[in-house]
């Protein structure tokens, strides 16, 4: 009986240790992803502000500035949506990591995959508007690919 | 902040220390358990030069604020 209990305890600990390591991996990935996402956000905001400011500076008397801004807004709408979706996915990933006590929660992996999907979508949309967005961290790609 | 061999080694040491601790406790040697745990944890901490535990890494994560476009401010740039 003691031996069985001992084996069970050891196995439990191995599972716990593996889960804790997984959680640390997720935390490392999220930490790595933070800077490029905030950089992309800043680049998109700066681009929109520059374009809007240019419209104002180059406006001539009689120009319908509101309409031009509205057109610019429409132009940026897909990018704004994609960036917002990526931020939501990242924040959800952080929530999943912080919410997982043992780290073995599948929600972390699902959130990581959702983050990768949104990241690729943003790159596609931003690329079509000529705004470069850094690729998703290799750790995120490799980790999501390595898990079933 | 990719995981280095040092990080992995530190994690493995901690896991091994935990297993040895559990085994020692189960066989009725709590003194050995404490000693093994102390040694392996110290070694893991020494290897993990950053000194960041999983909890510290998790706590360091921050949310990202919403996108702010020029037209979000009263509709004008």
Backbone of each chain as ProteinMPNN parsed JSONL, in Angstrom:
{"seq_chain_A": "XXXXXXXXXXXXXXXXXXXXXXXXXXXXXXXXXXXXXXXXXXXXXXXXXXXXXXXXXXXXXXXXXXXXXXXXXXXXXXXXXXXXXXXXXXXXXXXXXXXXXXXXXXXXXXXXXXXXXXXXXXXXXXXXXXXXXXXXXXXXXXXXXXXX", "coords_chain_A": {"N_chain_A": [[0.835, -1.202, 0.0], [1.936, 1.205, 0.814], [3.901, 1.467, -1.098], [2.408, 1.758, -3.426], [1.137, 4.153, -2.866], [3.354, 5.773, -2.786], [4.315, 5.632, -5.421], [2.158, 6.768, -6.72], [2.26, 9.32, -5.649], [4.711, 10.224, -6.634], [4.225, 10.144, -9.405], [2.187, 12.018, -9.524], [3.579, 14.272, -8.811], [5.365, 14.464, -10.926], [3.62, 15.046, -13.025], [2.647, 17.474, -12.092], [5.013, 18.981, -12.089], [5.597, 18.985, -14.797], [3.428, 20.408, -15.746], [3.834, 22.862, -14.508], [6.168, 23.634, -15.77], [5.225, 23.878, -18.361], [3.52, 26.015, -18.018], [5.344, 27.997, -17.437], [6.611, 28.115, -19.868], [4.531, 29.115, -21.48], [4.253, 31.613, -20.273], [6.723, 32.731, -20.894], [6.539, 32.827, -23.674], [4.395, 34.603, -23.998], [5.516, 36.862, -22.834], [7.551, 37.359, -24.656], [6.048, 37.976, -26.865], [4.849, 40.371, -26.296], [6.271, 42.857, -26.809], [6.595, 43.03, -29.746], [3.875, 43.139, -30.455], [2.921, 45.482, -29.227], [4.534, 47.236, -30.589], [3.629, 46.975, -33.21], [1.064, 47.93, -32.862], [1.62, 50.607, -32.151], [2.828, 51.444, -34.52], [0.741, 51.301, -36.351], [-1.099, 53.108, -35.253], [0.452, 55.443, -35.417], [0.782, 55.674, -38.164], [-1.859, 56.119, -38.997], [-2.384, 58.529, -37.668], [-0.493, 60.195, -38.909], [-1.369, 60.143, -41.581], [-3.89, 61.293, -41.298], [-3.193, 63.787, -40.29], [-1.784, 64.802, -42.449], [-3.797, 65.059, -44.31], [-5.23, 67.137, -43.163], [-3.359, 69.223, -43.227], [-2.926, 69.539, -45.944], [-5.33, 70.274, -46.867], [-7.525, 72.22, -48.813], [-9.252, 75.367, -49.079], [-12.691, 74.824, -49.05], [-12.513, 72.129, -49.432], [-13.843, 68.993, -48.479], [-13.167, 68.082, -45.581], [-14.054, 66.424, -43.523], [-15.251, 64.357, -44.899], [-13.051, 63.296, -46.222], [-11.561, 62.387, -44.071], [-13.324, 60.484, -43.164], [-13.192, 58.669, -45.262], [-10.562, 57.887, -44.995], [-10.726, 56.664, -42.575], [-12.328, 54.499, -43.205], [-10.556, 53.178, -44.815], [-8.657, 52.363, -43.018], [-10.102, 50.725, -41.408], [-10.204, 47.777, -41.643], [-7.637, 47.167, -40.773], [-7.586, 48.251, -38.225], [-9.5, 46.664, -37.024], [-8.262, 44.132, -37.211], [-5.975, 44.572, -35.683], [-7.118, 45.14, -33.208], [-8.33, 42.7, -32.722], [-6.108, 41.083, -32.451], [-4.963, 42.164, -30.145], [-6.979, 41.595, -28.307], [-6.836, 38.807, -28.401], [-4.274, 38.416, -27.402], [-4.535, 39.468, -24.807], [-6.406, 37.689, -23.824], [-4.899, 35.4, -23.848], [-2.988, 36.008, -21.903], [-4.728, 36.139, -19.724], [-5.528, 33.468, -19.656], [-3.144, 32.201, -18.997], [-2.555, 33.356, -16.524], [-4.752, 32.521, -15.151], [-4.547, 29.809, -14.988], [-3.835, 27.51, -12.623], [-2.183, 25.243, -12.238], [-1.054, 25.15, -14.669], [-1.601, 23.292, -16.542], [-3.778, 23.679, -18.043], [-5.865, 23.377, -20.823], [-6.823, 25.623, -21.951], [-4.831, 27.495, -22.158], [-3.248, 26.618, -24.3], [-5.124, 26.712, -26.351], [-5.631, 29.445, -26.378], [-3.127, 30.357, -27.123], [-2.986, 29.398, -29.702], [-5.085, 30.803, -30.877], [-4.05, 33.345, -30.673], [-1.912, 33.177, -32.452], [-3.273, 32.821, -34.871], [-4.637, 35.289, -35.11], [-2.469, 36.946, -35.233], [-1.244, 36.291, -37.648], [-3.274, 37.066, -39.329], [-3.347, 39.821, -38.934], [-0.85, 40.521, -39.977], [-1.244, 39.931, -42.647], [-3.299, 41.738, -43.384], [-2.116, 44.203, -42.698], [0.107, 44.139, -44.328], [-1.058, 44.448, -46.822], [-1.625, 47.102, -46.757], [0.78, 48.224, -46.695], [2.081, 48.434, -44.294], [4.532, 47.352, -42.231], [4.554, 44.445, -40.22], [5.908, 42.693, -37.594], [6.82, 39.22, -37.677], [5.156, 36.496, -35.99], [6.474, 35.355, -32.842], [9.043, 32.88, -32.951], [8.98, 30.962, -30.98], [6.319, 30.814, -30.252], [5.129, 29.854, -32.582], [6.441, 27.401, -32.893], [5.766, 26.105, -30.512], [2.941, 25.877, -30.576], [2.722, 24.322, -32.808], [3.932, 21.994, -32.034], [2.24, 20.766, -30.283], [-0.496, 18.516, -29.889]], "CA_chain_A": [[0.0, 0.0, 0.0], [2.835, 2.353, 0.889], [4.589, 1.592, -2.38], [1.435, 2.301, -4.378], [0.957, 5.567, -2.532], [4.586, 6.466, -3.176], [4.338, 5.759, -6.893], [1.12, 7.747, -7.08], [2.751, 10.651, -5.277], [5.763, 10.603, -7.58], [3.592, 10.44, -10.689], [1.477, 13.294, -9.37], [4.539, 15.37, -8.831], [5.889, 14.597, -12.296], [2.593, 15.761, -13.792], [2.631, 18.856, -11.609], [6.228, 19.657, -12.559], [5.462, 19.193, -16.239], [2.452, 21.482, -15.933], [4.459, 24.123, -14.111], [7.101, 23.982, -16.826], [4.417, 24.34, -19.492], [3.027, 27.354, -17.697], [6.468, 28.907, -17.586], [6.812, 28.282, -21.309], [3.505, 30.044, -21.956], [4.578, 32.953, -19.766], [7.859, 33.213, -21.677], [6.05, 33.158, -25.016], [3.6, 35.84, -23.899], [6.459, 37.955, -22.587], [8.247, 37.631, -25.915], [5.092, 38.523, -27.847], [4.352, 41.684, -25.867], [6.933, 43.99, -27.482], [6.217, 43.199, -31.157], [2.464, 43.522, -30.602], [2.786, 46.909, -28.912], [5.204, 47.968, -31.673], [2.698, 46.984, -34.347], [-0.021, 48.85, -32.486], [2.141, 51.975, -32.244], [3.075, 51.755, -35.932], [-0.566, 51.509, -36.99], [-1.632, 54.381, -34.744], [1.263, 56.534, -35.968], [0.465, 55.787, -39.587], [-3.178, 56.74, -39.102], [-2.263, 59.935, -37.256], [0.246, 60.916, -39.954], [-2.242, 60.298, -42.756], [-4.94, 62.247, -40.958], [-2.565, 65.11, -40.176], [-1.461, 65.238, -43.808], [-5.054, 65.509, -44.922], [-5.572, 68.464, -42.602], [-2.386, 70.219, -43.693], [-3.022, 69.747, -47.386], [-6.709, 70.635, -47.228], [-7.7, 73.548, -49.387], [-10.574, 75.917, -48.775], [-13.762, 74.187, -49.817], [-12.402, 70.666, -49.369], [-14.664, 68.35, -47.443], [-12.195, 67.362, -44.75], [-14.737, 65.353, -42.784], [-15.446, 63.216, -45.813], [-11.731, 62.69, -46.452], [-11.223, 61.637, -42.853], [-14.198, 59.31, -43.138], [-12.631, 57.712, -46.227], [-9.337, 57.351, -44.387], [-11.178, 55.761, -41.51], [-12.77, 53.262, -43.879], [-9.356, 52.507, -45.311], [-7.958, 51.769, -41.878], [-11.013, 49.892, -40.606], [-9.784, 46.365, -41.523], [-6.405, 47.098, -39.982], [-7.968, 48.519, -36.83], [-10.19, 45.448, -36.528], [-7.28, 43.044, -37.066], [-5.108, 44.899, -34.541], [-7.926, 44.975, -31.989], [-8.514, 41.258, -32.514], [-4.832, 40.543, -31.947], [-4.826, 42.601, -28.747], [-7.921, 40.79, -27.514], [-6.3, 37.441, -28.324], [-3.131, 38.441, -26.492], [-5.027, 39.648, -23.433], [-7.049, 36.423, -23.444], [-3.789, 34.471, -23.585], [-2.474, 36.385, -20.578], [-5.735, 35.71, -18.738], [-5.49, 32.001, -19.568], [-1.917, 31.825, -18.273], [-2.672, 33.768, -15.125], [-5.86, 31.796, -14.531], [-4.214, 28.391, -14.844], [-3.045, 27.335, -11.398], [-1.133, 24.251, -12.424], [-0.453, 25.34, -15.982], [-1.975, 22.22, -17.452], [-5.06, 24.022, -18.631], [-5.877, 23.419, -22.28], [-7.193, 26.978, -22.371], [-3.592, 28.196, -22.519], [-2.866, 26.214, -25.652], [-6.137, 27.256, -27.276], [-5.407, 30.893, -26.462], [-1.894, 30.548, -27.895], [-3.32, 29.168, -31.118], [-5.914, 31.935, -31.321], [-3.13, 34.476, -30.813], [-1.156, 32.979, -33.687], [-4.201, 33.058, -35.99], [-4.87, 36.726, -35.23], [-1.197, 37.575, -35.607], [-1.075, 36.095, -39.09], [-4.305, 37.866, -40.004], [-2.902, 41.211, -38.896], [0.262, 40.67, -40.929], [-1.818, 39.917, -43.994], [-4.024, 42.99, -43.6], [-1.156, 45.315, -42.646], [0.941, 44.037, -45.522], [-1.796, 44.986, -47.969], [-1.613, 48.566, -46.637], [2.172, 48.657, -46.7], [2.596, 48.644, -42.935], [5.183, 46.098, -41.829], [4.309, 43.9, -38.869], [6.846, 41.609, -37.31], [6.229, 37.88, -37.636], [4.933, 35.94, -34.651], [7.708, 34.764, -32.306], [9.276, 31.485, -33.333], [8.587, 30.093, -29.864], [4.866, 30.632, -30.312], [4.847, 28.998, -33.733], [6.948, 26.042, -32.621], [5.026, 25.483, -29.407], [1.584, 25.506, -31.011], [2.862, 23.264, -33.806], [4.419, 20.755, -31.402], [1.196, 20.172, -29.439], [-1.62, 17.948, -30.66]], "C_chain_A": [[0.872, 1.256, 0.0], [3.523, 2.581, -0.452], [3.667, 2.214, -3.424], [1.251, 3.802, -4.144], [2.18, 6.377, -2.968], [4.654, 6.688, -4.671], [3.329, 6.81, -7.348], [1.596, 9.161, -6.783], [3.804, 11.133, -6.261], [5.163, 10.986, -8.93], [2.862, 11.785, -10.637], [2.439, 14.458, -9.458], [5.099, 15.58, -10.231], [4.904, 15.384, -13.154], [2.577, 17.228, -13.401], [3.839, 19.624, -12.143], [6.137, 19.949, -14.049], [4.514, 20.35, -16.52], [3.06, 22.838, -15.592], [5.429, 24.589, -15.181], [6.356, 24.515, -18.045], [3.929, 25.758, -19.249], [4.138, 28.388, -17.851], [6.749, 29.165, -19.062], [5.802, 29.272, -21.875], [3.826, 31.471, -21.517], [5.742, 33.556, -20.555], [7.408, 33.641, -23.07], [5.28, 34.475, -24.991], [4.506, 37.042, -23.675], [7.203, 38.356, -23.847], [7.327, 38.326, -26.913], [4.695, 39.958, -27.533], [4.943, 42.839, -26.694], [6.538, 44.11, -28.956], [4.752, 43.588, -31.361], [2.289, 45.012, -30.303], [3.473, 47.764, -29.978], [4.287, 48.086, -32.882], [1.557, 47.958, -34.083], [0.427, 50.302, -32.654], [2.358, 52.38, -33.696], [1.766, 52.061, -36.652], [-1.172, 52.843, -36.547], [-0.877, 55.562, -35.354], [0.947, 56.75, -37.437], [-0.87, 56.493, -39.785], [-3.117, 58.224, -38.728], [-1.547, 60.76, -38.322], [-0.636, 61.17, -41.171], [-3.322, 61.341, -42.497], [-4.379, 63.667, -40.872], [-2.23, 65.66, -41.555], [-2.71, 65.764, -44.51], [-5.411, 66.926, -44.441], [-4.651, 69.543, -43.155], [-2.576, 70.556, -45.17], [-4.424, 70.154, -47.83], [-6.764, 72.065, -47.762], [-9.089, 74.057, -49.015], [-11.629, 75.269, -49.675], [-13.68, 72.671, -49.823], [-13.278, 70.137, -48.24], [-13.751, 67.465, -46.584], [-12.842, 66.198, -43.999], [-14.919, 64.114, -43.656], [-14.114, 62.5, -46.07], [-11.285, 61.854, -45.243], [-12.071, 60.362, -42.768], [-13.688, 58.231, -44.094], [-11.37, 57.057, -45.665], [-9.697, 56.329, -43.311], [-11.63, 54.423, -42.096], [-11.566, 52.45, -44.342], [-8.646, 51.757, -44.175], [-8.822, 50.769, -41.095], [-10.573, 48.421, -40.516], [-8.546, 46.197, -40.648], [-6.708, 47.3, -38.5], [-8.647, 47.288, -36.222], [-9.194, 44.327, -36.266], [-6.373, 43.296, -35.857], [-5.865, 44.71, -33.229], [-8.123, 43.49, -31.674], [-7.245, 40.618, -31.963], [-4.638, 40.927, -30.481], [-5.757, 41.795, -27.842], [-7.398, 39.373, -27.326], [-5.121, 37.388, -27.359], [-3.603, 38.55, -25.036], [-5.713, 38.373, -22.918], [-5.984, 35.368, -23.103], [-3.202, 34.745, -22.197], [-3.443, 35.925, -19.48], [-5.677, 34.199, -18.538], [-4.269, 31.538, -18.774], [-2.054, 32.153, -16.79], [-3.768, 32.995, -14.401], [-5.56, 30.335, -14.284], [-3.318, 28.191, -13.64], [-1.891, 26.364, -11.612], [-0.444, 24.42, -13.767], [-0.868, 24.28, -16.972], [-3.278, 22.483, -18.182], [-4.958, 24.097, -20.149], [-6.194, 24.81, -22.798], [-5.956, 27.776, -22.785], [-3.184, 27.902, -23.956], [-3.845, 26.773, -26.682], [-5.924, 28.751, -27.469], [-4.152, 31.19, -27.276], [-2.174, 30.376, -29.383], [-4.15, 30.319, -31.685], [-5.034, 33.166, -31.55], [-2.37, 34.373, -32.142], [-2.026, 33.263, -34.913], [-4.389, 34.56, -36.206], [-3.608, 37.455, -35.67], [-0.999, 37.475, -37.122], [-2.083, 36.931, -39.874], [-3.876, 39.333, -40.047], [-1.781, 41.445, -39.903], [-0.251, 40.752, -42.358], [-2.476, 41.262, -44.307], [-3.048, 44.174, -43.65], [-0.272, 45.312, -43.886], [0.256, 44.633, -46.737], [-1.837, 46.512, -47.937], [-0.185, 49.105, -46.556], [2.738, 48.949, -45.326], [3.23, 47.332, -42.465], [4.841, 45.71, -40.396], [5.215, 42.691, -38.701], [6.125, 40.26, -37.271], [6.047, 37.426, -36.185], [6.223, 35.29, -34.15], [7.819, 33.279, -32.666], [8.825, 30.523, -32.234], [7.092, 29.794, -29.898], [4.5, 29.667, -31.434], [5.238, 27.555, -33.422], [6.115, 25.352, -31.547], [3.645, 25.016, -29.862], [1.649, 24.36, -32.02], [3.204, 21.924, -33.142], [3.35, 20.058, -30.567], [0.031, 19.668, -30.278], [-2.892, 18.761, -30.469]], "O_chain_A": [[0.597, 2.227, -0.704], [3.708, 3.717, -0.889], [4.076, 3.076, -4.202], [1.214, 4.6, -5.08], [2.062, 7.503, -3.45], [4.999, 7.772, -5.14], [3.603, 7.623, -8.231], [1.366, 10.084, -7.565], [3.8, 12.293, -6.675], [5.528, 12.0, -9.524], [2.914, 12.576, -11.578], [2.163, 15.481, -10.086], [5.288, 16.713, -10.675], [5.295, 16.272, -13.912], [2.505, 18.112, -14.254], [3.716, 20.764, -12.589], [6.543, 21.016, -14.511], [4.755, 21.165, -17.41], [2.836, 23.828, -16.288], [5.516, 25.781, -15.474], [6.789, 25.476, -18.681], [3.926, 26.593, -20.154], [3.911, 29.5, -18.328], [7.081, 30.282, -19.458], [6.159, 30.159, -22.651], [3.689, 32.416, -22.293], [5.744, 34.751, -20.849], [7.832, 34.676, -23.583], [5.479, 35.346, -25.838], [4.292, 38.109, -24.252], [7.456, 39.537, -24.084], [7.769, 39.159, -27.706], [4.248, 40.683, -28.422], [4.212, 43.685, -27.208], [6.175, 45.204, -29.388], [4.421, 44.283, -32.322], [1.595, 45.72, -31.033], [3.045, 48.888, -30.243], [4.179, 49.146, -33.499], [1.143, 48.71, -34.965], [-0.293, 51.122, -33.224], [2.102, 53.526, -34.066], [1.701, 52.98, -37.469], [-1.69, 53.605, -37.363], [-1.481, 56.556, -35.757], [0.855, 57.888, -37.898], [-0.995, 57.367, -40.643], [-3.723, 59.066, -39.39], [-1.944, 61.89, -38.608], [-0.65, 62.271, -41.722], [-3.63, 62.164, -43.359], [-5.008, 64.624, -41.322], [-2.379, 66.858, -41.799], [-2.673, 66.777, -45.208], [-5.834, 67.781, -45.22], [-5.096, 70.635, -43.507], [-2.41, 71.701, -45.589], [-4.675, 70.353, -49.018], [-6.133, 72.978, -47.23], [-9.983, 73.279, -48.682], [-11.467, 75.183, -50.893], [-14.646, 71.994, -50.174], [-13.422, 70.765, -47.191], [-13.594, 66.27, -46.835], [-12.252, 65.127, -43.86], [-14.759, 62.982, -43.201], [-14.053, 61.272, -46.128], [-10.716, 60.772, -45.385], [-11.591, 59.307, -42.354], [-13.74, 57.039, -43.788], [-11.138, 55.859, -45.828], [-9.058, 55.287, -43.168], [-11.347, 53.359, -41.544], [-11.552, 51.221, -44.275], [-8.113, 50.665, -44.366], [-8.321, 50.057, -40.225], [-10.567, 47.861, -39.42], [-8.419, 45.233, -39.893], [-6.161, 46.612, -37.639], [-8.402, 46.924, -35.072], [-9.26, 43.653, -35.238], [-6.043, 42.377, -35.107], [-5.32, 44.183, -32.259], [-8.087, 43.078, -30.514], [-7.302, 39.726, -31.116], [-4.2, 40.108, -29.673], [-5.37, 41.37, -26.754], [-7.498, 38.802, -26.24], [-4.981, 36.436, -26.592], [-3.134, 37.825, -24.159], [-5.612, 38.028, -21.741], [-6.157, 34.559, -22.191], [-2.954, 33.821, -21.421], [-3.03, 35.395, -18.449], [-5.763, 33.705, -17.414], [-4.352, 30.601, -17.98], [-1.719, 31.347, -15.922], [-3.718, 32.833, -13.181], [-6.224, 29.685, -13.476], [-2.174, 28.646, -13.628], [-0.758, 26.635, -11.213], [0.643, 23.883, -13.976], [-0.511, 24.369, -18.146], [-3.812, 21.604, -18.859], [-4.091, 24.779, -20.696], [-5.877, 25.144, -23.94], [-6.034, 28.633, -23.665], [-2.825, 28.799, -24.72], [-3.444, 27.246, -27.745], [-6.023, 29.262, -28.585], [-4.114, 32.162, -28.032], [-1.657, 31.122, -30.215], [-3.946, 30.751, -32.82], [-5.244, 33.928, -32.493], [-2.211, 35.362, -32.857], [-1.567, 33.875, -35.878], [-4.313, 35.049, -37.333], [-3.671, 38.454, -36.386], [-0.635, 38.448, -37.782], [-1.776, 37.441, -40.952], [-4.025, 40.003, -41.069], [-1.773, 42.459, -40.602], [0.24, 41.537, -43.169], [-2.239, 41.85, -45.363], [-3.142, 45.032, -44.528], [0.056, 46.369, -44.425], [0.903, 45.248, -47.585], [-2.058, 47.148, -48.968], [0.023, 50.304, -46.369], [3.756, 49.63, -45.199], [2.542, 46.322, -42.32], [4.841, 46.543, -39.489], [5.272, 41.801, -39.549], [4.961, 40.179, -36.878], [6.713, 37.924, -35.278], [6.984, 34.734, -34.942], [6.834, 32.541, -32.68], [8.353, 29.42, -32.51], [6.658, 28.678, -29.613], [3.668, 28.777, -31.257], [4.471, 26.621, -33.655], [5.799, 24.167, -31.656], [3.232, 23.894, -29.567], [0.744, 23.528, -32.081], [2.815, 20.862, -33.627], [3.517, 18.901, -30.182], [-0.376, 20.307, -31.248], [-3.929, 18.427, -31.042]]}, "seq_chain_B": "XXXXXXXXXXXXXXXXXXXXXXXXXXXXXXXXXXXXXXXXXXXXXXXXXXXXXXXXXXXXXXXXXXXXXXXXXXXXX", "coords_chain_B": {"N_chain_B": [[13.059, 36.217, -24.93], [13.563, 33.474, -24.901], [13.538, 29.987, -24.038], [16.323, 28.728, -22.517], [19.005, 26.308, -22.455], [19.861, 26.332, -19.866], [17.581, 27.144, -18.462], [15.916, 24.944, -18.879], [17.43, 22.935, -17.704], [17.369, 23.809, -15.069], [14.656, 23.584, -14.51], [14.353, 20.81, -14.729], [15.985, 19.946, -12.652], [14.612, 20.96, -10.471], [12.29, 19.471, -10.707], [13.29, 16.871, -10.351], [14.271, 17.122, -7.78], [11.91, 17.538, -6.423], [10.644, 15.088, -6.834], [12.413, 13.335, -5.526], [12.142, 14.325, -2.976], [9.495, 13.713, -2.423], [9.577, 10.912, -2.51], [11.377, 10.391, -0.415], [9.899, 11.335, 1.711], [7.73, 9.606, 1.692], [8.921, 7.167, 2.342], [9.49, 7.599, 4.906], [11.516, 9.404, 5.649], [11.757, 12.308, 6.393], [13.719, 14.156, 7.036], [15.755, 13.682, 5.2], [14.332, 14.341, 2.966], [13.99, 17.097, 3.231], [16.642, 17.944, 3.051], [17.44, 17.067, 0.499], [15.672, 18.495, -1.08], [16.446, 21.116, -0.505], [19.05, 21.195, -1.534], [18.721, 20.632, -4.293], [17.034, 22.683, -5.035], [18.585, 24.92, -4.54], [20.603, 24.497, -6.397], [19.131, 24.643, -8.758], [18.271, 27.29, -8.673], [20.719, 28.549, -8.872], [21.495, 27.84, -11.415], [19.49, 28.922, -12.955], [19.929, 31.786, -14.04], [18.596, 34.177, -14.372], [16.847, 34.177, -12.337], [14.138, 34.288, -12.262], [11.094, 33.064, -11.25], [8.412, 30.809, -12.124], [6.039, 31.934, -11.208], [6.778, 34.611, -10.955], [7.275, 35.252, -13.599], [4.729, 34.92, -14.691], [3.278, 36.809, -13.261], [4.428, 39.066, -14.252], [3.301, 39.509, -16.674], [1.416, 41.627, -18.776], [-1.616, 43.298, -19.692], [-2.577, 44.561, -22.93], [-3.432, 47.759, -24.026], [-6.337, 49.239, -25.734], [-6.528, 49.945, -29.321], [-5.786, 53.216, -30.473], [-7.099, 55.428, -32.533], [-6.863, 58.339, -34.722], [-9.409, 59.397, -35.244], [-10.838, 58.636, -33.119], [-10.847, 60.555, -31.263], [-13.026, 62.734, -30.684], [-13.782, 62.517, -33.279], [-11.977, 63.807, -34.944], [-8.729, 64.42, -36.343]], "CA_chain_B": [[13.036, 35.49, -23.667], [13.394, 32.066, -25.226], [14.017, 29.106, -22.983], [17.665, 28.245, -22.801], [19.32, 25.02, -21.831], [19.937, 26.585, -18.418], [16.21, 27.121, -17.932], [15.418, 23.564, -18.896], [18.177, 22.193, -16.682], [16.863, 24.23, -13.755], [13.333, 22.962, -14.342], [14.536, 19.366, -14.493], [16.53, 19.779, -11.301], [13.515, 21.183, -9.53], [11.391, 18.312, -10.785], [13.965, 15.733, -9.72], [14.298, 17.403, -6.339], [10.554, 17.313, -5.917], [10.389, 13.635, -6.808], [13.216, 12.752, -4.448], [11.527, 14.769, -1.722], [8.283, 12.922, -2.222], [9.968, 9.537, -2.206], [11.964, 10.371, 0.927], [8.804, 11.521, 2.675], [6.904, 8.398, 1.704], [9.634, 6.087, 3.031], [9.68, 7.954, 6.308], [12.751, 10.142, 5.928], [11.5, 13.725, 6.103], [14.965, 14.929, 7.131], [16.417, 13.552, 3.902], [13.514, 15.074, 2.004], [14.314, 18.528, 3.347], [18.011, 18.156, 2.576], [17.466, 16.914, -0.965], [14.937, 19.613, -1.66], [17.258, 22.328, -0.363], [20.199, 21.14, -2.448], [18.296, 20.73, -5.696], [16.47, 24.013, -5.281], [19.712, 25.859, -4.608], [21.277, 24.286, -7.686], [18.243, 25.159, -9.812], [18.324, 28.756, -8.602], [22.03, 28.985, -9.363], [21.515, 27.669, -12.874], [18.563, 29.877, -13.565], [20.619, 33.034, -13.695], [17.664, 35.294, -14.302], [16.232, 34.125, -11.024], [12.694, 34.48, -12.372], [10.299, 31.862, -11.088], [7.219, 30.791, -12.976], [5.081, 32.91, -10.673], [7.237, 35.957, -11.297], [7.058, 35.44, -15.041], [3.289, 35.053, -14.926], [2.841, 38.092, -12.697], [4.987, 40.172, -15.048], [2.517, 39.684, -17.909], [0.503, 42.77, -18.723], [-2.572, 43.457, -20.797], [-2.289, 45.636, -23.884], [-4.595, 48.637, -24.155], [-6.979, 49.26, -27.056], [-5.965, 50.794, -30.379], [-6.318, 54.592, -30.444], [-6.973, 56.046, -33.849], [-7.105, 59.797, -34.616], [-10.846, 59.733, -35.269], [-11.463, 58.27, -31.836], [-10.887, 61.754, -30.42], [-14.055, 63.649, -31.167], [-13.95, 62.353, -34.72], [-11.054, 64.627, -35.723], [-7.313, 64.119, -36.072]], "C_chain_B": [[12.819, 33.999, -23.941], [14.012, 31.215, -24.116], [15.367, 28.521, -23.376], [17.853, 26.87, -22.171], [19.404, 25.164, -20.323], [18.552, 26.515, -17.778], [15.69, 25.691, -17.823], [16.108, 22.733, -17.82], [17.653, 22.53, -15.284], [15.493, 23.605, -13.476], [13.452, 21.475, -14.014], [15.061, 19.109, -13.088], [15.438, 19.953, -10.252], [12.573, 19.984, -9.505], [11.995, 17.094, -10.099], [13.999, 15.902, -8.201], [12.945, 17.142, -5.709], [10.227, 15.837, -5.812], [11.133, 12.967, -5.662], [12.627, 13.114, -3.088], [10.304, 13.928, -1.393], [8.616, 11.496, -1.809], [10.502, 9.445, -0.771], [10.885, 10.513, 2.001], [7.997, 10.243, 2.827], [7.593, 7.266, 2.47], [10.007, 6.469, 4.463], [10.979, 8.639, 6.634], [12.556, 11.624, 5.593], [12.759, 14.585, 6.183], [15.722, 14.892, 5.803], [15.659, 14.347, 2.846], [13.874, 16.558, 2.016], [15.701, 18.816, 2.774], [18.081, 18.093, 1.054], [16.805, 18.111, -1.635], [15.78, 20.896, -1.631], [18.404, 22.351, -1.38], [19.756, 21.341, -3.891], [17.734, 22.119, -6.006], [17.586, 25.051, -5.398], [20.431, 25.734, -5.943], [20.442, 24.86, -8.825], [18.29, 26.682, -9.845], [19.639, 29.287, -9.155], [22.091, 28.896, -10.883], [20.638, 28.712, -13.554], [19.039, 31.294, -13.225], [19.663, 34.209, -13.582], [16.986, 35.346, -12.942], [14.73, 34.294, -11.054], [11.966, 33.15, -12.226], [9.096, 31.93, -12.022], [6.225, 31.845, -12.509], [5.475, 34.326, -11.041], [7.015, 36.26, -12.776], [5.586, 35.708, -15.326], [2.796, 36.411, -14.428], [3.321, 39.274, -13.534], [4.174, 40.437, -16.317], [1.513, 40.814, -17.734], [-0.457, 42.742, -19.896], [-2.109, 44.603, -21.697], [-3.573, 46.451, -24.066], [-5.147, 48.672, -25.574], [-6.263, 50.182, -28.043], [-6.604, 52.174, -30.297], [-6.054, 55.244, -31.79], [-7.327, 57.529, -33.751], [-8.579, 60.156, -34.561], [-11.561, 59.29, -34.004], [-11.58, 59.487, -30.923], [-11.815, 62.772, -31.057], [-14.165, 63.639, -32.676], [-12.995, 63.177, -35.567], [-9.61, 64.288, -35.374], [-6.671, 65.184, -35.211]], "O_chain_B": [[11.997, 33.351, -23.294], [14.88, 31.663, -23.367], [15.517, 27.903, -24.431], [16.988, 26.354, -21.464], [19.063, 24.241, -19.584], [18.365, 25.922, -16.715], [15.109, 25.292, -16.813], [15.476, 21.941, -17.121], [17.514, 21.653, -14.431], [15.21, 23.159, -12.363], [12.752, 20.954, -13.145], [14.633, 18.17, -12.417], [15.353, 19.198, -9.283], [12.121, 19.541, -8.449], [11.315, 16.377, -9.366], [13.785, 14.952, -7.447], [12.846, 16.598, -4.609], [9.619, 15.386, -4.842], [10.577, 12.151, -4.927], [12.619, 12.298, -2.166], [10.102, 13.494, -0.259], [8.019, 10.944, -0.884], [10.133, 8.547, -0.014], [10.955, 9.888, 3.06], [7.63, 9.846, 3.933], [6.933, 6.494, 3.166], [10.743, 5.751, 5.139], [11.505, 8.497, 7.738], [13.124, 12.128, 4.624], [12.871, 15.605, 5.502], [16.254, 15.901, 5.339], [16.256, 14.946, 1.951], [14.04, 17.187, 0.971], [15.9, 19.822, 2.092], [18.693, 18.942, 0.408], [17.308, 18.659, -2.615], [15.819, 21.653, -2.601], [18.688, 23.376, -1.998], [20.351, 22.131, -4.623], [17.935, 22.656, -7.095], [17.535, 25.942, -6.245], [20.821, 26.733, -6.547], [20.974, 25.485, -9.742], [18.343, 27.287, -10.916], [19.681, 30.326, -9.813], [22.662, 29.759, -11.549], [20.997, 29.295, -14.577], [18.597, 31.902, -12.25], [19.887, 35.128, -12.795], [16.602, 36.412, -12.46], [14.098, 34.428, -10.006], [12.201, 32.219, -12.997], [8.808, 32.965, -12.624], [5.64, 32.561, -13.322], [4.628, 35.146, -11.396], [6.624, 37.365, -13.152], [5.241, 36.603, -16.098], [1.998, 37.075, -15.09], [2.708, 40.342, -13.531], [4.342, 41.474, -16.958], [0.858, 40.942, -16.7], [-0.138, 42.22, -20.964], [-1.358, 45.484, -21.28], [-4.657, 45.894, -24.237], [-4.504, 48.192, -26.508], [-5.503, 51.07, -27.656], [-7.809, 52.296, -30.079], [-4.916, 55.568, -32.129], [-8.009, 57.942, -32.813], [-8.957, 61.122, -33.899], [-12.755, 59.542, -33.838], [-12.313, 59.464, -29.934], [-11.391, 63.578, -31.885], [-14.587, 64.621, -33.286], [-13.167, 63.251, -36.784], [-9.309, 63.913, -34.24], [-5.487, 65.088, -34.89]]}, "name": "protein", "num_of_chains": 2, "seq": "XXXXXXXXXXXXXXXXXXXXXXXXXXXXXXXXXXXXXXXXXXXXXXXXXXXXXXXXXXXXXXXXXXXXXXXXXXXXXXXXXXXXXXXXXXXXXXXXXXXXXXXXXXXXXXXXXXXXXXXXXXXXXXXXXXXXXXXXXXXXXXXXXXXXXXXXXXXXXXXXXXXXXXXXXXXXXXXXXXXXXXXXXXXXXXXXXXXXXXXXXXXXXXXXXXXXXXXXXXXXXXXXX"}
